[in-house]
């Protein structure tokens, strides 16, 4: 550096060319390398990600004649060569029809084989597996640290195979205050997530699935920087290792503050909201709710059956759910599930056999 006519100039000599070149590479190369790494990672895992479309019919009259067709869409990821697709329970729990579309354009039918709404996890089984489909590798979420980079591939607003990136913002243990799903561990992240991303995979920078997108916190309804994904180790523990059966029903928890309003003979119950066609819930003969109502701060559908007990265990608490879940998961084909319900003020019992 030398002063010349009142200005400072940098003199390039043999002695400082190399340090200057190294300085340039220090600032210029890492950003380019990072972008290339993400692009390569996307190319390597994208074929494992799918768009999921669901179709259902919601009853709007007690006699069951009038139905309103409802369609929804989300995302998922292929996790086995036999055609198992991991997704979110809230997307497929009461679906009458499920269709799965791959990056190559193949659209294939699927059915729900296991689901756990308390962890917002579900597993689909494809009618067939496309030849060019890629099976994603599951990662170890316990090894993930807050601050590490991650990416999500999904279908926000139906724009399939969309990539968004960010960081792991926090880790929330099962049952943490403020979390809507009690059984699972969640990653919090600043990765952009919107409607249609539900059920999509969250990958680490090694291309391993470390989570499945569940929900966001938002005042506007769109993404505001706070999204959540069920961790891969929770997925392994709750869904893959010990698969709970799919019920095909959605319910509204009638806690003690509502139990008296509905004249329940116990402290809590589960008001049936919707029932999927061909599901175990339909085989039981459960009636869905059909009339929208607002009770104080609560917005729900009413008029359906209220579940009181499952195989003799009263429903309502997290502990009861765990007990019922474990019991039913352990039943074999042909064994009976008995459900005690309150229907139009009368207690009655329904039953069906397990079909796994």
C-alpha positions in Angstrom: 0.0 0.0 0.0 1.5 3.3 -1.1 0.4 7.0 -1.0 0.3 8.5 -4.5 -0.8 12.1 -5.3 -2.9 12.1 -2.1 -4.5 8.7 -2.6 -3.6 5.3 -1.3 -3.0 2.5 -3.8 -2.5 -1.2 -3.3 0.7 -2.5 -4.8 0.5 -6.0 -6.2 3.8 -7.8 -5.9 4.9 -11.4 -6.0 5.0 -11.3 -2.3 1.3 -10.4 -1.8 -0.4 -12.0 -4.9 -0.8 -15.4 -3.1 -2.2 -13.9 0.1 -4.6 -11.8 -2.0 -5.7 -14.8 -4.0 -6.3 -16.8 -0.8 -8.3 -13.9 0.7 -10.5 -13.8 -2.4 -11.1 -17.6 -2.2 -11.9 -17.3 1.5 -14.8 -15.0 0.8 -16.0 -16.1 -2.6 -15.7 -19.9 -2.6 -17.6 -21.0 0.4 -20.9 -19.4 -0.7 -20.6 -21.0 -4.1 -19.7 -24.4 -2.6 -22.7 -24.2 -0.2 -25.1 -23.5 -3.0 -23.7 -26.3 -5.1 -24.0 -28.7 -2.1 -27.6 -27.9 -1.6 -28.4 -28.2 -5.3 -26.6 -31.6 -5.5 -28.4 -32.7 -2.3 -31.8 -31.7 -3.8 -31.0 -33.8 -6.9 -30.0 -36.8 -4.8 -33.2 -37.0 -2.7 -36.0 -35.3 -4.7 -37.2 -38.6 -6.3 -38.1 -39.9 -2.9 -40.5 -37.0 -2.2 -44.2 -37.3 -3.3 -47.3 -35.1 -3.6 -50.3 -36.6 -1.8 -53.9 -35.8 -2.7 -56.8 -36.9 -0.5 -60.5 -37.0 -1.1 -63.3 -37.3 1.5 -67.0 -36.7 2.0 -68.2 -34.8 5.0 -71.8 -35.5 6.2 -74.0 -32.4 6.5 -77.2 -34.2 7.5 -78.1 -36.7 10.2 -79.7 -39.2 7.8 -76.3 -39.5 5.9 -77.8 -38.7 2.5 -76.2 -35.3 1.9 -72.4 -35.2 1.7 -70.0 -32.6 0.7 -66.9 -33.7 -1.3 -63.6 -32.3 0.2 -60.2 -32.5 -1.4 -56.8 -31.7 0.2 -53.2 -32.1 -0.6 -49.8 -32.4 1.1 -46.5 -34.1 0.9 -44.8 -37.4 1.9 -41.6 -39.4 1.4 -41.0 -43.0 0.3 -39.3 -45.0 3.1 -39.3 -48.6 1.9 -39.0 -50.7 -1.3 -42.3 -52.3 -0.5 -44.1 -48.9 -1.0 -44.4 -47.4 2.4 -44.9 -43.6 2.3 -44.4 -41.5 5.5 -46.7 -38.5 5.9 -48.7 -36.5 8.5 -51.8 -38.0 10.1 -53.9 -34.9 9.8 -53.6 -35.1 6.0 -54.9 -38.7 5.6 -56.6 -39.7 8.9 -60.2 -39.5 7.5 -59.4 -39.7 3.8 -61.7 -41.9 1.7 -59.3 -41.9 -1.3 -55.5 -41.3 -1.3 -53.5 -40.6 -4.5 -49.7 -40.3 -4.5 -47.8 -38.5 -7.3 -44.0 -39.0 -7.9 -41.5 -36.5 -9.4 -41.5 -38.6 -12.6 -45.3 -38.0 -13.0 -46.6 -41.4 -12.0 -49.8 -41.2 -9.9 -50.6 -44.2 -7.8 -53.3 -45.2 -5.4 -52.5 -45.8 -1.7 -54.2 -46.8 1.5 -53.5 -45.8 5.2 -52.0 -48.8 7.0 -51.1 -47.1 10.3 -51.7 -43.7 11.8 -51.2 -41.9 15.2 -53.0 -38.5 15.4 -51.4 -37.9 18.8 -48.0 -37.7 17.1 -49.4 -36.5 13.7 -47.8 -39.4 11.9 -49.2 -41.8 9.3 -47.9 -44.5 6.9 -49.4 -45.2 3.5 -48.9 -48.4 1.4 -48.7 -47.8 -2.4 -50.7 -50.0 -4.8 -47.4 -50.3 -6.7 -44.0 -48.8 -6.6 -42.7 -46.9 -9.7 -39.5 -48.3 -11.2 -37.6 -45.0 -10.9 -38.7 -44.3 -7.3 -36.1 -43.6 -4.7 -36.2 -44.8 -1.2 -35.2 -42.1 1.4 -32.7 -43.0 4.2 -33.8 -42.3 7.7 -31.4 -40.4 9.9 -30.6 -40.2 13.6 -32.4 -37.1 15.0 -30.6 -37.4 18.3 -27.4 -36.4 16.5 -28.9 -33.2 15.2 -27.9 -30.0 17.0 -29.8 -26.7 17.3 -28.3 -24.4 14.7 -27.6 -27.0 12.2 -28.7 -26.5 8.6 -31.7 -28.5 7.2 -34.0 -28.4 4.2 -37.6 -29.3 3.4 -39.0 -30.6 0.1 -42.8 -30.5 -0.3 -45.7 -29.0 -2.1 -46.6 -25.6 -0.6 -49.9 -24.5 -2.2 -49.7 -27.5 -4.6 -46.3 -26.4 -6.0 -44.7 -29.9 -5.8 -41.0 -30.5 -5.2 -40.4 -27.1 -3.8 -37.1 -26.7 -1.8 -36.8 -24.5 1.3 -33.8 -24.3 3.6 -33.0 -22.9 7.0 -31.9 -24.1 10.5 -33.0 -26.1 13.4 -34.2 -23.5 15.9 -35.1 -25.7 18.9 -35.9 -29.2 20.1 -39.1 -29.9 22.1 -39.5 -33.1 24.1 -42.7 -35.1 24.1 -45.4 -33.4 26.3 -43.7 -30.0 26.3 -46.1 -27.1 27.2 -47.8 -25.5 24.3 -47.3 -28.5 21.9 -50.5 -29.9 20.4 -49.2 -33.4 20.0 -48.2 -35.1 23.3 -46.4 -38.2 22.2 -43.8 -37.0 19.8 -40.5 -35.0 20.0 -40.4 -32.0 17.6 -37.9 -29.9 15.8 -38.7 -26.2 15.6 -37.2 -24.6 12.5 -37.1 -21.3 10.6 -37.5 -23.2 7.3 -40.4 -21.8 5.2 -43.4 -24.1 5.6 -46.9 -23.5 4.2 -50.1 -25.3 3.4 -49.2 -28.3 1.3 -45.9 -28.9 3.1 -47.6 -31.1 5.7 -46.2 -34.6 5.8 -43.1 -33.7 3.7 -39.6 -34.7 4.7 -37.0 -32.6 6.5 -33.5 -33.6 5.4 -30.1 -33.0 7.0 -27.1 -32.1 4.9 -26.3 -35.8 4.4 -29.6 -36.4 2.6 -31.1 -38.3 5.5 -34.7 -37.8 6.8 -34.5 -36.3 10.3 -38.2 -35.2 10.5 -41.6 -35.0 9.0 -43.4 -31.6 8.7 -46.4 -31.2 11.0 -47.6 -27.6 11.6 -46.7 -23.9 12.0 -47.4 -21.2 14.5 -48.9 -18.2 12.6 -51.0 -15.1 13.2 -51.6 -14.5 9.5 -52.2 -18.1 8.4 -48.9 -18.1 6.4 -45.4 -18.9 7.4 -43.9 -16.5 10.0 -40.7 -18.2 10.9 -41.9 -20.9 13.4 -42.5 -24.4 12.0 -42.4 -27.9 13.5 -41.5 -31.4 12.3 -41.7 -34.7 14.2 -38.2 -36.0 14.7 -37.1 -39.2 12.9 -36.4 -41.0 16.2 -39.9 -40.4 17.3 -41.1 -41.7 14.0 -39.1 -44.9 14.4 -40.4 -45.4 18.0 -44.0 -44.5 17.6 -44.9 -45.5 14.0 -42.3 -47.8 12.4 -41.2 -50.1 15.3 -44.7 -50.6 16.9 -47.3 -49.7 14.4 -50.6 -48.6 15.8 -53.7 -49.4 13.8 -55.5 -46.8 11.7 -59.0 -45.9 13.1 -60.1 -43.7 10.2 -61.9 -41.3 12.6 -61.2 -37.8 13.8 -62.4 -36.8 17.3 -62.9 -33.7 19.5 -61.7 -34.2 23.1 -64.6 -33.3 25.5 -62.6 -32.4 28.6 -64.3 -31.8 32.0 -65.2 -28.3 31.0 -67.4 -29.7 28.2 -68.4 -33.1 29.6 -71.2 -31.6 31.7 -72.6 -29.7 28.7 -72.9 -33.0 26.8 -74.3 -34.8 29.9 -71.5 -37.4 29.8 -71.6 -40.1 32.5 -67.9 -39.6 33.1 -65.3 -36.8 33.2 -64.3 -36.9 29.5 -65.2 -38.3 26.1 -64.3 -38.2 22.4 -66.9 -36.6 20.1 -66.6 -38.2 16.7 -66.1 -35.6 14.0 -65.6 -37.5 10.8 -65.4 -41.2 9.7 -63.5 -42.4 6.6 -65.2 -44.8 4.2 -64.0 -48.4 4.5 -62.1 -47.6 7.8 -62.3 -49.6 11.1 -64.4 -46.7 12.4 -67.0 -47.2 9.7 -66.9 -51.0 10.3 -67.7 -50.2 14.0 -70.7 -48.3 12.9 -69.6 -44.9 14.4 -71.7 -41.9 13.3 -69.9 -38.7 12.5 -71.0 -35.2 13.6 -72.9 -33.1 11.1 -73.8 -29.8 12.7 -71.3 -26.9 13.2 -71.6 -25.3 16.6 -69.8 -22.8 18.8 -69.8 -23.4 22.6 -68.1 -20.5 24.3 -64.6 -20.4 22.8 -65.0 -23.9 21.3 -65.7 -24.4 17.6 -66.7 -28.0 16.7 -69.1 -30.3 14.9 -71.8 -31.9 17.0 -74.5 -34.6 16.6 -72.2 -37.6 16.3 -71.4 -40.4 18.6 -69.3 -39.8 21.8 -66.7 -42.5 22.6 -66.6 -43.3 26.3 -64.5 -46.4 26.6 -62.3 -48.6 24.4 -62.1 -52.3 25.5 -63.2 -51.1 28.9 -60.7 -48.3 29.4 -62.3 -44.8 29.8 -60.9 -42.3 27.3 -59.9 -38.6 27.7 -56.4 -38.5 29.3 -53.0 -38.9 27.7 -52.3 -41.8 29.9 -55.5 -43.5 28.8 -54.6 -42.9 25.2 -51.2 -44.5 25.7 -52.8 -47.5 27.3 -55.5 -47.9 24.6 -52.9 -47.4 21.9 -50.6 -50.1 23.3 -53.4 -52.5 23.9 -54.8 -52.2 20.3 -51.4 -52.3 18.7 -50.8 -55.6 20.4 -54.0 -57.2 19.1 -53.9 -59.8 16.3 -56.1 -60.4 13.3 -59.5 -61.6 14.3 -59.4 -60.3 17.9 -62.2 -57.9 18.9 -62.2 -54.2 19.7 -65.2 -53.0 21.8 -66.2 -49.4 22.0 -68.7 -47.9 24.4 -70.5 -44.8 23.1 -73.1 -42.3 24.0 -75.6 -41.9 21.1 -78.6 -39.6 21.4 -78.5 -39.8 25.2 -78.3 -43.6 25.2 -75.2 -45.7 26.1 -74.6 -48.5 23.6 -71.7 -50.8 22.7 -70.1 -51.4 19.2 -67.5 -53.9 18.2 -65.4 -55.0 15.3 -62.5 -57.4 14.6 -59.0 -56.4 13.9 -57.9 -56.6 10.3 -54.2 -55.8 9.9 
